[in-house]
Amino acid sequence: MISRQATATLWRPTGPKELDLVRELNWRAWPPRLPEQPIFYPVLNEDYAISIARDWNVKHDGAGFVTRFEVDTDFVSRYPVQQAGGRTILELWVPAEELDDFNAHIVGEIQLVHEFH
């Protein structure tokens, strides 16, 4: 009998440097946070990820990207949804020191779904 693991779909807006690091990790993990980045925040909807990549990353980095990935639902439920603005501005806040464990629960590959220049 084949069982499928239940997953949650998350999105991550990112700039070119972080995307290069994801590529180096074979599209399977997020790189460690920098000292000034105490949390890793994937977002819960594609439109919000697009607006950050298009409106913030392009302005600051010259390009913005949106990735989509799946995480084990049981694991990711430990992180409460954070409303970072309007009712659709939803994020998960993963402490930097828990990122390795978070990465271990990614199911499949991280996919590049949008890019803006």
MODELLER restraints for C-alpha pairs under 7 A, 6 or more apart:
rsr = mdl.restraints
at = mdl.atoms
rsr.add(forms.Gaussian(group=physical.xy_distance, feature=features.Distance(at['CA:5:A'], at['CA:72:A']), mean=6.88, stdev=0.5))
rsr.add(forms.Gaussian(group=physical.xy_distance, feature=features.Distance(at['CA:6:A'], at['CA:72:A']), mean=6.08, stdev=0.5))
rsr.add(forms.Gaussian(group=physical.xy_distance, feature=features.Distance(at['CA:6:A'], at['CA:73:A']), mean=5.67, stdev=0.5))
rsr.add(forms.Gaussian(group=physical.xy_distance, feature=features.Distance(at['CA:7:A'], at['CA:70:A']), mean=5.68, stdev=0.5))
rsr.add(forms.Gaussian(group=physical.xy_distance, feature=features.Distance(at['CA:7:A'], at['CA:71:A']), mean=5.20, stdev=0.5))
rsr.add(forms.Gaussian(group=physical.xy_distance, feature=features.Distance(at['CA:7:A'], at['CA:72:A']), mean=4.52, stdev=0.5))
rsr.add(forms.Gaussian(group=physical.xy_distance, feature=features.Distance(at['CA:7:A'], at['CA:73:A']), mean=4.64, stdev=0.5))
rsr.add(forms.Gaussian(group=physical.xy_distance, feature=features.Distance(at['CA:8:A'], at['CA:70:A']), mean=5.45, stdev=0.5))
rsr.add(forms.Gaussian(group=physical.xy_distance, feature=features.Distance(at['CA:8:A'], at['CA:71:A']), mean=5.37, stdev=0.5))
rsr.add(forms.Gaussian(group=physical.xy_distance, feature=features.Distance(at['CA:8:A'], at['CA:72:A']), mean=6.40, stdev=0.5))
rsr.add(forms.Gaussian(group=physical.xy_distance, feature=features.Distance(at['CA:8:A'], at['CA:73:A']), mean=5.28, stdev=0.5))
rsr.add(forms.Gaussian(group=physical.xy_distance, feature=features.Distance(at['CA:9:A'], at['CA:68:A']), mean=6.90, stdev=0.5))
rsr.add(forms.Gaussian(group=physical.xy_distance, feature=features.Distance(at['CA:9:A'], at['CA:69:A']), mean=5.76, stdev=0.5))
rsr.add(forms.Gaussian(group=physical.xy_distance, feature=features.Distance(at['CA:9:A'], at['CA:70:A']), mean=4.65, stdev=0.5))
rsr.add(forms.Gaussian(group=physical.xy_distance, feature=features.Distance(at['CA:9:A'], at['CA:71:A']), mean=6.66, stdev=0.5))
rsr.add(forms.Gaussian(group=physical.xy_distance, feature=features.Distance(at['CA:10:A'], at['CA:42:A']), mean=6.16, stdev=0.5))
rsr.add(forms.Gaussian(group=physical.xy_distance, feature=features.Distance(at['CA:10:A'], at['CA:43:A']), mean=5.90, stdev=0.5))
rsr.add(forms.Gaussian(group=physical.xy_distance, feature=features.Distance(at['CA:10:A'], at['CA:44:A']), mean=5.36, stdev=0.5))
rsr.add(forms.Gaussian(group=physical.xy_distance, feature=features.Distance(at['CA:10:A'], at['CA:68:A']), mean=5.74, stdev=0.5))
rsr.add(forms.Gaussian(group=physical.xy_distance, feature=features.Distance(at['CA:10:A'], at['CA:69:A']), mean=5.49, stdev=0.5))
rsr.add(forms.Gaussian(group=physical.xy_distance, feature=features.Distance(at['CA:10:A'], at['CA:70:A']), mean=6.17, stdev=0.5))
rsr.add(forms.Gaussian(group=physical.xy_distance, feature=features.Distance(at['CA:11:A'], at['CA:42:A']), mean=5.66, stdev=0.5))
rsr.add(forms.Gaussian(group=physical.xy_distance, feature=features.Distance(at['CA:11:A'], at['CA:43:A']), mean=5.22, stdev=0.5))
rsr.add(forms.Gaussian(group=physical.xy_distance, feature=features.Distance(at['CA:11:A'], at['CA:44:A']), mean=6.29, stdev=0.5))
rsr.add(forms.Gaussian(group=physical.xy_distance, feature=features.Distance(at['CA:11:A'], at['CA:45:A']), mean=6.56, stdev=0.5))
rsr.add(forms.Gaussian(group=physical.xy_distance, feature=features.Distance(at['CA:11:A'], at['CA:46:A']), mean=6.16, stdev=0.5))
rsr.add(forms.Gaussian(group=physical.xy_distance, feature=features.Distance(at['CA:11:A'], at['CA:49:A']), mean=6.27, stdev=0.5))
rsr.add(forms.Gaussian(group=physical.xy_distance, feature=features.Distance(at['CA:11:A'], at['CA:66:A']), mean=6.71, stdev=0.5))
rsr.add(forms.Gaussian(group=physical.xy_distance, feature=features.Distance(at['CA:11:A'], at['CA:67:A']), mean=5.44, stdev=0.5))
rsr.add(forms.Gaussian(group=physical.xy_distance, feature=features.Distance(at['CA:11:A'], at['CA:68:A']), mean=4.44, stdev=0.5))
rsr.add(forms.Gaussian(group=physical.xy_distance, feature=features.Distance(at['CA:11:A'], at['CA:69:A']), mean=6.38, stdev=0.5))
rsr.add(forms.Gaussian(group=physical.xy_distance, feature=features.Distance(at['CA:12:A'], at['CA:42:A']), mean=4.86, stdev=0.5))
rsr.add(forms.Gaussian(group=physical.xy_distance, feature=features.Distance(at['CA:12:A'], at['CA:43:A']), mean=5.99, stdev=0.5))
rsr.add(forms.Gaussian(group=physical.xy_distance, feature=features.Distance(at['CA:12:A'], at['CA:49:A']), mean=6.12, stdev=0.5))
rsr.add(forms.Gaussian(group=physical.xy_distance, feature=features.Distance(at['CA:12:A'], at['CA:66:A']), mean=5.70, stdev=0.5))
rsr.add(forms.Gaussian(group=physical.xy_distance, feature=features.Distance(at['CA:12:A'], at['CA:67:A']), mean=5.17, stdev=0.5))
rsr.add(forms.Gaussian(group=physical.xy_distance, feature=features.Distance(at['CA:12:A'], at['CA:68:A']), mean=6.50, stdev=0.5))
rsr.add(forms.Gaussian(group=physical.xy_distance, feature=features.Distance(at['CA:13:A'], at['CA:49:A']), mean=5.02, stdev=0.5))
rsr.add(forms.Gaussian(group=physical.xy_distance, feature=features.Distance(at['CA:13:A'], at['CA:50:A']), mean=6.85, stdev=0.5))
rsr.add(forms.Gaussian(group=physical.xy_distance, feature=features.Distance(at['CA:13:A'], at['CA:52:A']), mean=6.17, stdev=0.5))
rsr.add(forms.Gaussian(group=physical.xy_distance, feature=features.Distance(at['CA:13:A'], at['CA:53:A']), mean=5.09, stdev=0.5))
rsr.add(forms.Gaussian(group=physical.xy_distance, feature=features.Distance(at['CA:13:A'], at['CA:65:A']), mean=5.66, stdev=0.5))
rsr.add(forms.Gaussian(group=physical.xy_distance, feature=features.Distance(at['CA:13:A'], at['CA:66:A']), mean=4.53, stdev=0.5))
rsr.add(forms.Gaussian(group=physical.xy_distance, feature=features.Distance(at['CA:13:A'], at['CA:67:A']), mean=6.42, stdev=0.5))
rsr.add(forms.Gaussian(group=physical.xy_distance, feature=features.Distance(at['CA:14:A'], at['CA:53:A']), mean=6.28, stdev=0.5))
rsr.add(forms.Gaussian(group=physical.xy_distance, feature=features.Distance(at['CA:14:A'], at['CA:57:A']), mean=6.79, stdev=0.5))
rsr.add(forms.Gaussian(group=physical.xy_distance, feature=features.Distance(at['CA:14:A'], at['CA:64:A']), mean=5.92, stdev=0.5))
rsr.add(forms.Gaussian(group=physical.xy_distance, feature=features.Distance(at['CA:14:A'], at['CA:65:A']), mean=5.23, stdev=0.5))
rsr.add(forms.Gaussian(group=physical.xy_distance, feature=features.Distance(at['CA:14:A'], at['CA:66:A']), mean=6.30, stdev=0.5))
rsr.add(forms.Gaussian(group=physical.xy_distance, feature=features.Distance(at['CA:15:A'], at['CA:57:A']), mean=5.58, stdev=0.5))
rsr.add(forms.Gaussian(group=physical.xy_distance, feature=features.Distance(at['CA:15:A'], at['CA:61:A']), mean=6.16, stdev=0.5))
rsr.add(forms.Gaussian(group=physical.xy_distance, feature=features.Distance(at['CA:15:A'], at['CA:63:A']), mean=6.21, stdev=0.5))
rsr.add(forms.Gaussian(group=physical.xy_distance, feature=features.Distance(at['CA:15:A'], at['CA:64:A']), mean=4.96, stdev=0.5))
rsr.add(forms.Gaussian(group=physical.xy_distance, feature=features.Distance(at['CA:15:A'], at['CA:65:A']), mean=6.09, stdev=0.5))
rsr.add(forms.Gaussian(group=physical.xy_distance, feature=features.Distance(at['CA:16:A'], at['CA:63:A']), mean=6.43, stdev=0.5))
rsr.add(forms.Gaussian(group=physical.xy_distance, feature=features.Distance(at['CA:16:A'], at['CA:64:A']), mean=6.82, stdev=0.5))
rsr.add(forms.Gaussian(group=physical.xy_distance, feature=features.Distance(at['CA:21:A'], at['CA:31:A']), mean=6.23, stdev=0.5))
rsr.add(forms.Gaussian(group=physical.xy_distance, feature=features.Distance(at['CA:22:A'], at['CA:29:A']), mean=6.25, stdev=0.5))
rsr.add(forms.Gaussian(group=physical.xy_distance, feature=features.Distance(at['CA:22:A'], at['CA:30:A']), mean=5.73, stdev=0.5))
rsr.add(forms.Gaussian(group=physical.xy_distance, feature=features.Distance(at['CA:22:A'], at['CA:31:A']), mean=6.50, stdev=0.5))
rsr.add(forms.Gaussian(group=physical.xy_distance, feature=features.Distance(at['CA:27:A'], at['CA:109:A']), mean=5.28, stdev=0.5))
rsr.add(forms.Gaussian(group=physical.xy_distance, feature=features.Distance(at['CA:27:A'], at['CA:110:A']), mean=4.98, stdev=0.5))
rsr.add(forms.Gaussian(group=physical.xy_distance, feature=features.Distance(at['CA:28:A'], at['CA:109:A']), mean=5.09, stdev=0.5))
rsr.add(forms.Gaussian(group=physical.xy_distance, feature=features.Distance(at['CA:28:A'], at['CA:110:A']), mean=5.93, stdev=0.5))
rsr.add(forms.Gaussian(group=physical.xy_distance, feature=features.Distance(at['CA:29:A'], at['CA:103:A']), mean=5.17, stdev=0.5))
rsr.add(forms.Gaussian(group=physical.xy_distance, feature=features.Distance(at['CA:30:A'], at['CA:103:A']), mean=6.56, stdev=0.5))
rsr.add(forms.Gaussian(group=physical.xy_distance, feature=features.Distance(at['CA:32:A'], at['CA:99:A']), mean=6.98, stdev=0.5))
rsr.add(forms.Gaussian(group=physical.xy_distance, feature=features.Distance(at['CA:33:A'], at['CA:96:A']), mean=5.86, stdev=0.5))
rsr.add(forms.Gaussian(group=physical.xy_distance, feature=features.Distance(at['CA:38:A'], at['CA:95:A']), mean=6.10, stdev=0.5))
rsr.add(forms.Gaussian(group=physical.xy_distance, feature=features.Distance(at['CA:38:A'], at['CA:96:A']), mean=5.25, stdev=0.5))
rsr.add(forms.Gaussian(group=physical.xy_distance, feature=features.Distance(at['CA:39:A'], at['CA:93:A']), mean=5.90, stdev=0.5))
rsr.add(forms.Gaussian(group=physical.xy_distance, feature=features.Distance(at['CA:39:A'], at['CA:94:A']), mean=5.34, stdev=0.5))
rsr.add(forms.Gaussian(group=physical.xy_distance, feature=features.Distance(at['CA:39:A'], at['CA:95:A']), mean=4.48, stdev=0.5))
rsr.add(forms.Gaussian(group=physical.xy_distance, feature=features.Distance(at['CA:39:A'], at['CA:96:A']), mean=4.86, stdev=0.5))
rsr.add(forms.Gaussian(group=physical.xy_distance, feature=features.Distance(at['CA:40:A'], at['CA:93:A']), mean=5.95, stdev=0.5))
rsr.add(forms.Gaussian(group=physical.xy_distance, feature=features.Distance(at['CA:40:A'], at['CA:94:A']), mean=5.02, stdev=0.5))
rsr.add(forms.Gaussian(group=physical.xy_distance, feature=features.Distance(at['CA:40:A'], at['CA:95:A']), mean=6.32, stdev=0.5))
rsr.add(forms.Gaussian(group=physical.xy_distance, feature=features.Distance(at['CA:40:A'], at['CA:96:A']), mean=6.06, stdev=0.5))
rsr.add(forms.Gaussian(group=physical.xy_distance, feature=features.Distance(at['CA:41:A'], at['CA:91:A']), mean=5.99, stdev=0.5))
rsr.add(forms.Gaussian(group=physical.xy_distance, feature=features.Distance(at['CA:41:A'], at['CA:92:A']), mean=5.34, stdev=0.5))
rsr.add(forms.Gaussian(group=physical.xy_distance, feature=features.Distance(at['CA:41:A'], at['CA:93:A']), mean=4.88, stdev=0.5))
rsr.add(forms.Gaussian(group=physical.xy_distance, feature=features.Distance(at['CA:41:A'], at['CA:94:A']), mean=6.14, stdev=0.5))
rsr.add(forms.Gaussian(group=physical.xy_distance, feature=features.Distance(at['CA:42:A'], at['CA:91:A']), mean=5.81, stdev=0.5))
rsr.add(forms.Gaussian(group=physical.xy_distance, feature=features.Distance(at['CA:42:A'], at['CA:92:A']), mean=5.72, stdev=0.5))
rsr.add(forms.Gaussian(group=physical.xy_distance, feature=features.Distance(at['CA:43:A'], at['CA:49:A']), mean=6.51, stdev=0.5))
rsr.add(forms.Gaussian(group=physical.xy_distance, feature=features.Distance(at['CA:43:A'], at['CA:90:A']), mean=5.85, stdev=0.5))
rsr.add(forms.Gaussian(group=physical.xy_distance, feature=features.Distance(at['CA:43:A'], at['CA:91:A']), mean=4.21, stdev=0.5))
rsr.add(forms.Gaussian(group=physical.xy_distance, feature=features.Distance(at['CA:43:A'], at['CA:92:A']), mean=6.26, stdev=0.5))
rsr.add(forms.Gaussian(group=physical.xy_distance, feature=features.Distance(at['CA:44:A'], at['CA:90:A']), mean=5.57, stdev=0.5))
rsr.add(forms.Gaussian(group=physical.xy_distance, feature=features.Distance(at['CA:44:A'], at['CA:91:A']), mean=5.75, stdev=0.5))
rsr.add(forms.Gaussian(group=physical.xy_distance, feature=features.Distance(at['CA:48:A'], at['CA:89:A']), mean=6.30, stdev=0.5))
rsr.add(forms.Gaussian(group=physical.xy_distance, feature=features.Distance(at['CA:49:A'], at['CA:66:A']), mean=6.20, stdev=0.5))
rsr.add(forms.Gaussian(group=physical.xy_distance, feature=features.Distance(at['CA:50:A'], at['CA:66:A']), mean=6.26, stdev=0.5))
rsr.add(forms.Gaussian(group=physical.xy_distance, feature=features.Distance(at['CA:53:A'], at['CA:64:A']), mean=4.34, stdev=0.5))
rsr.add(forms.Gaussian(group=physical.xy_distance, feature=features.Distance(at['CA:53:A'], at['CA:65:A']), mean=5.49, stdev=0.5))
rsr.add(forms.Gaussian(group=physical.xy_distance, feature=features.Distance(at['CA:53:A'], at['CA:66:A']), mean=6.37, stdev=0.5))
rsr.add(forms.Gaussian(group=physical.xy_distance, feature=features.Distance(at['CA:54:A'], at['CA:64:A']), mean=5.73, stdev=0.5))
rsr.add(forms.Gaussian(group=physical.xy_distance, feature=features.Distance(at['CA:54:A'], at['CA:116:A']), mean=5.74, stdev=0.5))
rsr.add(forms.Gaussian(group=physical.xy_distance, feature=features.Distance(at['CA:57:A'], at['CA:63:A']), mean=5.95, stdev=0.5))
rsr.add(forms.Gaussian(group=physical.xy_distance, feature=features.Distance(at['CA:57:A'], at['CA:64:A']), mean=4.69, stdev=0.5))
rsr.add(forms.Gaussian(group=physical.xy_distance, feature=features.Distance(at['CA:58:A'], at['CA:64:A']), mean=4.96, stdev=0.5))
rsr.add(forms.Gaussian(group=physical.xy_distance, feature=features.Distance(at['CA:58:A'], at['CA:116:A']), mean=6.71, stdev=0.5))
rsr.add(forms.Gaussian(group=physical.xy_distance, feature=features.Distance(at['CA:58:A'], at['CA:117:A']), mean=5.96, stdev=0.5))
rsr.add(forms.Gaussian(group=physical.xy_distance, feature=features.Distance(at['CA:62:A'], at['CA:117:A']), mean=6.11, stdev=0.5))
rsr.add(forms.Gaussian(group=physical.xy_distance, feature=features.Distance(at['CA:63:A'], at['CA:116:A']), mean=5.52, stdev=0.5))
rsr.add(forms.Gaussian(group=physical.xy_distance, feature=features.Distance(at['CA:63:A'], at['CA:117:A']), mean=4.48, stdev=0.5))
rsr.add(forms.Gaussian(group=physical.xy_distance, feature=features.Distance(at['CA:64:A'], at['CA:115:A']), mean=5.72, stdev=0.5))
rsr.add(forms.Gaussian(group=physical.xy_distance, feature=features.Distance(at['CA:64:A'], at['CA:116:A']), mean=5.05, stdev=0.5))
rsr.add(forms.Gaussian(group=physical.xy_distance, feature=features.Distance(at['CA:64:A'], at['CA:117:A']), mean=6.55, stdev=0.5))
rsr.add(forms.Gaussian(group=physical.xy_distance, feature=features.Distance(at['CA:65:A'], at['CA:114:A']), mean=5.59, stdev=0.5))
rsr.add(forms.Gaussian(group=physical.xy_distance, feature=features.Distance(at['CA:65:A'], at['CA:115:A']), mean=4.37, stdev=0.5))
rsr.add(forms.Gaussian(group=physical.xy_distance, feature=features.Distance(at['CA:65:A'], at['CA:116:A']), mean=6.27, stdev=0.5))
rsr.add(forms.Gaussian(group=physical.xy_distance, feature=features.Distance(at['CA:66:A'], at['CA:112:A']), mean=6.09, stdev=0.5))
rsr.add(forms.Gaussian(group=physical.xy_distance, feature=features.Distance(at['CA:66:A'], at['CA:113:A']), mean=5.71, stdev=0.5))
rsr.add(forms.Gaussian(group=physical.xy_distance, feature=features.Distance(at['CA:66:A'], at['CA:114:A']), mean=5.00, stdev=0.5))
rsr.add(forms.Gaussian(group=physical.xy_distance, feature=features.Distance(at['CA:66:A'], at['CA:115:A']), mean=6.38, stdev=0.5))
rsr.add(forms.Gaussian(group=physical.xy_distance, feature=features.Distance(at['CA:67:A'], at['CA:110:A']), mean=6.48, stdev=0.5))
rsr.add(forms.Gaussian(group=physical.xy_distance, feature=features.Distance(at['CA:67:A'], at['CA:111:A']), mean=5.29, stdev=0.5))
rsr.add(forms.Gaussian(group=physical.xy_distance, feature=features.Distance(at['CA:67:A'], at['CA:112:A']), mean=4.43, stdev=0.5))
rsr.add(forms.Gaussian(group=physical.xy_distance, feature=features.Distance(at['CA:67:A'], at['CA:113:A']), mean=5.45, stdev=0.5))
rsr.add(forms.Gaussian(group=physical.xy_distance, feature=features.Distance(at['CA:68:A'], at['CA:110:A']), mean=5.92, stdev=0.5))
rsr.add(forms.Gaussian(group=physical.xy_distance, feature=features.Distance(at['CA:68:A'], at['CA:111:A']), mean=5.21, stdev=0.5))
rsr.add(forms.Gaussian(group=physical.xy_distance, feature=features.Distance(at['CA:68:A'], at['CA:112:A']), mean=6.54, stdev=0.5))
rsr.add(forms.Gaussian(group=physical.xy_distance, feature=features.Distance(at['CA:68:A'], at['CA:113:A']), mean=6.63, stdev=0.5))
rsr.add(forms.Gaussian(group=physical.xy_distance, feature=features.Distance(at['CA:69:A'], at['CA:109:A']), mean=6.62, stdev=0.5))
rsr.add(forms.Gaussian(group=physical.xy_distance, feature=features.Distance(at['CA:69:A'], at['CA:110:A']), mean=4.76, stdev=0.5))
rsr.add(forms.Gaussian(group=physical.xy_distance, feature=features.Distance(at['CA:69:A'], at['CA:111:A']), mean=6.22, stdev=0.5))
rsr.add(forms.Gaussian(group=physical.xy_distance, feature=features.Distance(at['CA:70:A'], at['CA:106:A']), mean=5.76, stdev=0.5))
rsr.add(forms.Gaussian(group=physical.xy_distance, feature=features.Distance(at['CA:70:A'], at['CA:107:A']), mean=5.32, stdev=0.5))
rsr.add(forms.Gaussian(group=physical.xy_distance, feature=features.Distance(at['CA:70:A'], at['CA:108:A']), mean=6.93, stdev=0.5))
rsr.add(forms.Gaussian(group=physical.xy_distance, feature=features.Distance(at['CA:71:A'], at['CA:105:A']), mean=5.62, stdev=0.5))
rsr.add(forms.Gaussian(group=physical.xy_distance, feature=features.Distance(at['CA:71:A'], at['CA:106:A']), mean=4.37, stdev=0.5))
rsr.add(forms.Gaussian(group=physical.xy_distance, feature=features.Distance(at['CA:71:A'], at['CA:107:A']), mean=5.45, stdev=0.5))
rsr.add(forms.Gaussian(group=physical.xy_distance, feature=features.Distance(at['CA:72:A'], at['CA:105:A']), mean=5.60, stdev=0.5))
rsr.add(forms.Gaussian(group=physical.xy_distance, feature=features.Distance(at['CA:72:A'], at['CA:106:A']), mean=6.49, stdev=0.5))
rsr.add(forms.Gaussian(group=physical.xy_distance, feature=features.Distance(at['CA:72:A'], at['CA:107:A']), mean=6.62, stdev=0.5))
rsr.add(forms.Gaussian(group=physical.xy_distance, feature=features.Distance(at['CA:79:A'], at['CA:92:A']), mean=6.12, stdev=0.5))
rsr.add(forms.Gaussian(group=physical.xy_distance, feature=features.Distance(at['CA:79:A'], at['CA:93:A']), mean=6.73, stdev=0.5))
rsr.add(forms.Gaussian(group=physical.xy_distance, feature=features.Distance(at['CA:79:A'], at['CA:94:A']), mean=6.93, stdev=0.5))
rsr.add(forms.Gaussian(group=physical.xy_distance, feature=features.Distance(at['CA:80:A'], at['CA:92:A']), mean=6.50, stdev=0.5))
rsr.add(forms.Gaussian(group=physical.xy_distance, feature=features.Distance(at['CA:81:A'], at['CA:90:A']), mean=6.43, stdev=0.5))
rsr.add(forms.Gaussian(group=physical.xy_distance, feature=features.Distance(at['CA:81:A'], at['CA:91:A']), mean=5.84, stdev=0.5))
rsr.add(forms.Gaussian(group=physical.xy_distance, feature=features.Distance(at['CA:81:A'], at['CA:92:A']), mean=5.25, stdev=0.5))
rsr.add(forms.Gaussian(group=physical.xy_distance, feature=features.Distance(at['CA:82:A'], at['CA:90:A']), mean=5.61, stdev=0.5))
rsr.add(forms.Gaussian(group=physical.xy_distance, feature=features.Distance(at['CA:82:A'], at['CA:91:A']), mean=5.16, stdev=0.5))
rsr.add(forms.Gaussian(group=physical.xy_distance, feature=features.Distance(at['CA:82:A'], at['CA:92:A']), mean=5.89, stdev=0.5))
rsr.add(forms.Gaussian(group=physical.xy_distance, feature=features.Distance(at['CA:83:A'], at['CA:89:A']), mean=5.71, stdev=0.5))
rsr.add(forms.Gaussian(group=physical.xy_distance, feature=features.Distance(at['CA:83:A'], at['CA:90:A']), mean=4.72, stdev=0.5))
rsr.add(forms.Gaussian(group=physical.xy_distance, feature=features.Distance(at['CA:83:A'], at['CA:91:A']), mean=6.53, stdev=0.5))
rsr.add(forms.Gaussian(group=physical.xy_distance, feature=features.Distance(at['CA:84:A'], at['CA:90:A']), mean=5.98, stdev=0.5))
rsr.add(forms.Gaussian(group=physical.xy_distance, feature=features.Distance(at['CA:84:A'], at['CA:91:A']), mean=6.90, stdev=0.5))
